Amino acid sequence: MSERNKPSRRVSSARRHFLKAGLVGAGAAGLWGLVPAGLRNRAWAAGSDAPEKSEVKIGFIPLTDCASVVIASVLGFDKKYGIKITPSKEASWASVRDKLVNGGLDASHVLYGLIYGLQLGVSGQKKDMAILMGLNHNGQAITLANHFKDKGVTDGAGLKKLIDSEKRNYSFAQTFPTGTHAMWLYYWLGANGISPLRDVKTLVVPPPQMVANMRVGNMDGYCVGEPWNARAIADKIGFTALTTQEIWQDHPEKMLGTTLEFVHKYPNTARAMVMAVLDASKYIDDMRNRRKVAAIIADKAYVNTDVNIIEGRLLGEYDNGIGKQWKDKNYMKFYNDGYVNFPFLSDGMWFSTQHKRWGLLKEHPDYATVAKQINQIDLYSQAAAQVKVPLPKNPMRPAKMLDGVIWDGNDPKGYADSFKIKA
């Protein structure tokens, strides 16, 4: 087996360990003592466990991976747990940030790194934040403009040669400075010997505006979630150079985030939200339901694009726009036997290491302590036990990146400092 294929085997093994170690229902109470004894086998919807708020506004950005929040509302999974979820369509991640901090949203479909950046004061106003659960793994991509194809550039190595040989201003867009798309783009560029801080210019563009901006020549490429990579191919303005699951198989992506203040004030409501979204996540990961899901979220109220633009990659059917078609087993996943949804500490720590790598953080934080403050493992475990979702034995998980570097969370300072290309 080639070195390229070994990461898949390693991560798949980690996931098998997760499933083997997982415990279902109230029996999971033994994990780290996280789930209180005496949890009743019922929804948190009555008596002292009733949600403190009966209606919650959850923000989302028009992306395919908003699906679990939308489906929880549209198909009524929220009602089972005594709440009504109102999805709130937001224009940008900056808007999501501001409304979370100021209380305009109760929670949101949100970038992992945005939440960590707020906690550490590098995403905006410093605020104690909380991640309730993961919403999806995989399913983002890096799109390059068609003019690269005309020069024979279709991958990172080719891009590096072109940048070295043809000096001009190259511009690449991501969706938020501390967010996942910025980190995937920077990691890919760095792995190919390109500094995202010195060799190219990076722009911040809201996801739904990516295609329009590339069409008028405002950037040479971008990293964003679906369906805006597939849209570029359909509109014949760009092609997929890399999917983010090629950077990190089963990487964390969007999270259900809120403020720590909300969790402390409305703990039962927070658990109810998690349980409703877990039920929706299970529904979406049944492939028989995915065409229906695509049809629902394509509506103008949500993603607002043609259903076929969403459907293909949601089904794992990929076309990179330059002649390659494949069935990707690492397509966008929303549940995957609970592996997607557990807020692994090492995942959050990774984003902080990258924030330090690229100079967003000037000093090393206490990586593990910050992750334990933000990732609400206790609350998630209580909710998961109620809806019979397995839990892992270990809140850390290993990963091997496309450049062969191993991340396991054991030495975050050393890891952050180890990269040749950095700030």
VOGU-3710 file (C-alpha; in Angstrom, 3 decimals, decimal comma):
1> msernkpsrr> 0,000/0,000/0,000  1,302/3,476/-0,862  2,100/6,118/1,750  -0,816/8,114/0,346  -3,243/5,394/1,377  -1,883/4,699/4,836  -3,621/7,639/6,555  -7,005/6,210/5,582  -6,186/2,901/7,164  -4,925/4,542/10,347
11> vssarrhflk> -7,954/6,769/10,818  -10,361/3,980/9,951  -8,683/1,912/12,659  -9,187/4,763/15,105  -12,858/4,888/14,224  -13,202/1,129/14,699  -11,698/1,591/18,153  -14,288/4,313/18,790  -17,147/1,986/17,863  -15,722/-0,929/19,805
21> aglvgagaag> -15,337/1,249/22,893  -18,716/2,937/22,469  -21,402/2,250/25,018  -25,059/2,741/24,246  -27,759/4,485/26,243  -27,602/4,962/29,977  -24,911/2,299/30,172  -22,509/4,944/28,892  -22,629/6,575/32,319  -19,397/4,878/33,261
31> lwglvpaglr> -17,353/6,932/30,786  -15,143/9,232/32,864  -18,116/9,505/35,271  -19,574/12,054/32,879  -23,177/10,915/32,825  -24,906/11,295/36,173  -26,400/8,192/37,752  -30,148/7,931/37,549  -30,663/9,457/34,117  -34,112/8,409/33,029
41> nrawaagsda> -34,574/6,671/29,710  -36,780/9,362/28,243  -36,602/12,729/26,513  -35,655/15,752/28,597  -39,070/17,316/28,169  -40,894/17,196/31,476  -40,505/18,018/35,147  -37,174/19,405/36,320  -35,541/18,291/33,064  -37,831/20,402/30,882
51> peksevkigf> -36,080/22,868/28,552  -35,900/26,316/30,104  -36,651/27,826/26,682  -39,333/26,360/24,432  -38,097/28,174/21,307  -34,481/28,542/20,168  -33,036/30,472/17,247  -30,135/28,631/15,619  -28,107/30,424/12,980  -26,781/28,884/9,794
61> ipltdcasvv> -24,885/29,864/6,657  -26,204/28,609/3,270  -24,051/25,505/2,985  -24,834/21,824/2,555  -23,543/21,124/6,058  -26,291/23,232/7,646  -28,544/20,250/6,907  -28,837/18,759/10,406  -30,040/22,043/11,927  -32,538/22,565/9,105
71> iasvlgfdkk> -33,775/18,955/9,124  -34,206/18,962/12,913  -36,608/21,868/12,437  -38,350/21,019/9,164  -39,007/17,351/9,996  -39,929/18,051/13,616  -37,177/16,211/15,475  -37,088/19,175/17,863  -40,669/18,681/19,086  -39,816/15,336/20,634
81> ygikitpske> -37,554/17,129/23,097  -39,854/19,987/24,024  -38,331/22,739/21,889  -38,963/24,534/18,629  -35,868/25,237/16,526  -36,087/28,296/14,294  -33,252/28,273/11,739  -31,928/31,785/11,096  -30,217/32,361/7,752  -27,126/34,537/8,176
91> aswasvrdkl> -25,167/36,470/5,572  -21,628/35,788/6,804  -19,603/34,154/9,548  -18,915/37,616/10,947  -22,662/38,033/11,378  -22,875/34,662/13,137  -20,033/35,697/15,439  -21,634/39,009/16,367  -25,091/37,553/16,973  -23,733/34,725/19,120
101> vnggldashv> -21,726/37,131/21,271  -24,569/39,655/21,570  -27,364/37,139/22,153  -29,090/37,581/18,798  -28,754/33,825/18,288  -29,140/31,106/20,889  -26,736/28,847/19,012  -25,430/28,356/15,501  -24,079/26,054/12,831  -20,585/27,484/13,065
111> lygliyglql> -16,928/27,135/12,103  -14,886/25,234/14,685  -12,061/27,769/14,627  -14,416/30,727/14,997  -15,525/29,466/18,416  -11,944/28,825/19,554  -10,872/32,217/18,244  -13,558/33,974/20,283  -12,520/32,128/23,421  -8,926/33,250/22,875
121> gvsgqkkdma> -9,748/36,756/21,665  -8,543/36,436/18,074  -11,901/36,086/16,264  -13,366/39,267/17,706  -14,630/40,270/21,120  -13,251/37,809/23,679  -16,053/35,654/25,058  -16,345/32,339/26,895  -17,772/29,967/24,308  -19,123/26,424/24,116
131> ilmglnhngq> -19,182/23,686/21,524  -22,104/21,354/22,082  -21,453/18,793/19,331  -20,021/18,206/15,886  -22,322/18,610/12,888  -20,301/17,078/10,052  -17,021/15,639/8,858  -15,484/16,118/5,401  -17,167/17,695/2,393  -15,284/20,955/1,744
141> aitlanhfkd> -12,929/21,614/-1,165  -10,393/23,928/-2,740  -11,503/25,331/-6,081  -9,107/26,851/-8,618  -10,111/29,153/-11,469  -10,106/27,682/-14,963  -7,183/29,853/-16,103  -4,885/27,559/-14,070  -6,089/24,565/-16,067  -5,116/26,388/-19,250
151> kgvtdgaglk> -1,551/26,596/-17,889  -1,493/22,917/-16,936  -1,893/23,619/-13,212  -4,312/21,218/-11,538  -2,772/20,587/-8,112  -0,647/22,106/-5,368  2,696/21,092/-6,854  1,796/22,689/-10,166  0,610/25,824/-8,418  3,925/26,105/-6,573
161> klidsekrny> 5,884/25,908/-9,854  3,680/28,548/-11,464  3,940/30,968/-8,532  7,730/30,581/-8,581  8,003/31,087/-12,333  5,302/33,674/-13,075  5,494/36,507/-10,570  2,220/38,325/-10,044  -0,309/38,838/-7,266  -2,166/35,578/-6,621
171> sfaqtfptgt> -5,331/35,818/-4,508  -7,154/33,042/-2,673  -10,317/33,352/-0,617  -11,470/31,703/2,584  -14,538/32,377/4,676  -13,269/33,612/8,077  -9,733/34,310/9,382  -9,741/31,697/12,182  -12,187/29,323/10,508  -11,870/25,864/9,069
181> hamwlyywlg> -11,637/26,968/5,434  -8,753/29,316/6,187  -6,919/26,526/7,991  -7,517/23,954/5,223  -6,371/26,444/2,559  -3,295/27,473/4,542  -2,379/23,873/5,349  -2,627/22,842/1,694  -0,586/25,795/0,494  2,031/25,231/3,216
191> angisplrdv> 2,291/21,521/2,428  3,138/22,493/-1,152  5,813/24,999/-0,172  3,642/28,095/-0,571  3,324/30,589/2,277  -0,267/31,868/2,553  1,127/34,942/4,325  3,987/35,875/1,979  3,583/34,217/-1,416  -0,119/34,893/-2,040
201> ktlvvpppqm> -2,847/37,226/-0,876  -5,803/35,822/1,054  -9,275/37,346/1,121  -12,337/36,787/3,304  -15,519/36,150/1,303  -18,854/34,774/2,610  -19,564/31,286/1,216  -22,555/32,140/-1,030  -20,529/34,942/-2,665  -17,545/32,799/-3,687
211> vanmrvgnmd> -18,764/31,843/-7,143  -19,800/35,362/-8,124  -16,444/36,772/-7,002  -14,481/34,165/-8,931  -16,613/34,797/-12,008  -15,545/38,449/-12,114  -11,895/37,621/-11,416  -11,582/38,744/-7,792  -9,665/35,613/-6,806  -7,656/32,779/-8,326
221> gycvgepwna> -9,057/30,138/-5,993  -10,957/29,552/-2,800  -11,699/27,088/-0,034  -15,331/26,724/0,976  -17,994/24,194/1,844  -20,394/22,639/-0,612  -22,310/23,307/-2,734  -20,159/26,256/-3,798  -17,363/24,104/-5,196  -19,785/22,045/-7,272
231> raiadkigft> -21,484/25,290/-8,353  -18,203/26,618/-9,795  -17,872/23,481/-11,927  -21,489/23,660/-13,085  -20,986/27,307/-14,028  -17,742/26,408/-15,845  -15,590/28,914/-13,978  -13,455/26,574/-11,855  -12,469/23,038/-10,897  -11,778/21,091/-7,718
241> alttqeiwqd> -8,063/20,855/-7,009  -8,487/19,025/-3,694  -11,200/17,908/-1,317  -10,552/18,657/2,346  -10,946/14,990/3,255  -7,710/14,515/1,306  -6,032/16,842/3,795  -7,457/15,048/6,846  -9,786/12,095/6,438  -12,881/12,540/8,639
251> hpekmlgttl> -11,797/16,007/9,677  -14,041/18,046/11,970  -15,906/20,825/10,222  -19,020/22,665/11,428  -20,082/22,542/15,057  -23,170/23,440/17,045  -21,802/26,378/19,010  -23,088/28,801/21,603  -21,829/30,849/24,529  -20,856/29,283/27,828
261> efvhkypnta> -23,328/31,683/29,430  -26,167/30,057/27,465  -25,122/26,571/28,602  -25,030/27,634/32,247  -28,359/29,460/32,047  -30,236/26,924/29,896  -28,586/23,495/30,352  -31,738/21,495/29,647  -32,384/23,508/26,488  -28,820/22,885/25,334
271> ramvmavlda> -29,261/19,123/25,875  -32,564/19,195/24,002  -30,901/20,904/21,037  -28,174/18,272/20,966  -30,675/15,405/21,081  -32,810/16,900/18,304  -29,790/17,459/16,063  -28,466/13,967/16,819  -31,768/12,506/15,622  -31,583/14,649/12,483
281> skyiddmrnr> -27,959/13,575/11,938  -28,942/9,908/12,053  -31,707/10,597/9,541  -29,368/12,356/7,108  -26,731/9,617/7,270  -29,270/7,079/6,026  -28,373/7,370/2,347  -31,961/6,581/1,405  -32,904/9,979/2,810  -30,243/12,096/1,180
291> rkvaaiiadk> -32,140/13,038/-1,974  -34,995/14,277/0,201  -32,536/16,195/2,374  -30,998/17,803/-0,706  -34,446/18,864/-1,928  -35,290/20,433/1,449  -32,095/22,413/1,948  -31,970/23,588/-1,707  -35,003/25,771/-0,983  -34,604/29,554/-1,167
301> ayvntdvnii> -35,068/29,762/2,602  -31,910/27,708/3,133  -29,079/27,164/0,603  -30,947/28,633/-2,378  -29,460/26,729/-5,293  -30,423/23,994/-7,743  -31,020/20,699/-5,976  -28,747/18,810/-8,390  -25,827/21,037/-7,354  -26,253/19,827/-3,775
311> egrllgeydn> -27,286/16,252/-4,431  -24,241/14,859/-6,220  -21,577/15,450/-3,591  -24,050/14,845/-0,770  -24,346/11,343/-2,237  -20,559/11,044/-2,485  -20,586/11,327/-6,276  -17,673/13,565/-7,241  -16,607/15,177/-10,505  -13,617/17,512/-10,276
321> gigkqwkdkn> -14,482/19,364/-13,476  -11,298/18,354/-15,314  -12,044/14,780/-16,232  -11,999/12,814/-12,986  -15,156/11,233/-11,583  -15,265/9,042/-8,493  -17,381/7,687/-5,667  -15,823/9,109/-2,516  -16,244/6,932/0,577  -15,138/9,954/2,605
331> ymkfyndgyv> -18,099/12,082/1,549  -19,799/14,528/3,915  -20,971/12,626/7,007  -23,330/13,882/9,688  -23,494/10,965/12,138  -21,353/7,923/11,259  -22,384/6,024/14,398  -21,782/9,098/16,544  -18,143/9,509/15,493  -18,996/12,812/13,794
341> nfpflsdgmw> -20,831/14,336/16,713  -18,571/13,746/19,697  -16,582/16,950/20,491  -13,097/15,422/20,620  -10,675/17,582/22,592  -7,832/16,933/20,148  -9,890/18,345/17,265  -10,329/21,675/19,005  -6,692/21,740/20,066  -5,605/21,282/16,451
351> fstqhkrwgl> -7,262/24,528/15,392  -5,482/26,384/18,182  -2,132/24,970/17,011  -2,822/26,314/13,537  -3,840/29,696/14,911  -0,454/29,808/16,634  1,325/28,563/13,510  -0,052/31,404/11,406  0,507/34,148/13,960  -3,123/34,642/14,979
361> lkehpdyatv> -2,056/33,667/18,494  1,133/35,372/19,636  1,784/32,949/22,501  0,987/29,296/23,107  -2,249/28,882/25,055  -2,826/26,004/27,467  -4,199/23,926/24,608  -5,796/21,117/26,634  -7,331/23,402/29,254  -8,908/25,618/26,603
371> akqinqidly> -10,364/22,592/24,818  -11,851/21,247/28,050  -13,439/24,632/28,734  -15,033/24,919/25,298  -15,992/21,356/24,318  -18,986/20,415/26,440  -18,246/16,710/26,746  -20,277/16,288/29,933  -23,432/17,804/28,480  -22,985/16,023/25,142
381> sqaaaqvkvp> -22,544/12,672/26,905  -25,751/13,153/28,860  -27,672/13,917/25,671  -26,059/11,043/23,758  -26,988/8,577/26,488  -30,637/9,577/26,177  -30,777/8,953/22,423  -28,582/5,854/22,467  -25,566/7,265/20,656  -22,235/5,537/21,429
391> lpknpmrpak> -19,453/7,414/23,176  -15,705/6,960/22,709  -13,391/5,689/25,401  -10,912/8,497/24,789  -11,634/12,191/24,062  -8,503/12,341/21,877  -8,162/10,843/18,395  -5,172/10,528/16,061  -4,990/11,865/12,522  -2,462/11,778/9,715
401> mldgviwdgn> -2,435/14,754/7,358  -1,768/14,805/3,636  1,897/15,716/4,258  2,359/12,652/6,461  2,521/14,605/9,736  0,791/12,900/12,668  -1,437/14,876/15,004  -2,479/13,180/18,246  -2,681/16,093/20,686  0,139/14,862/22,925
411> dpkgyadsfk> 2,551/17,752/22,263  0,574/20,687/20,875  3,329/23,248/21,485  5,928/21,148/19,697  3,491/20,409/16,877  2,591/24,083/16,355  6,273/25,056/16,257  7,386/22,181/14,030  6,219/23,492/10,657  8,803/24,898/8,265
421> ika> 6,287/27,288/6,711  4,593/29,430/9,351  4,241/33,039/10,456
//
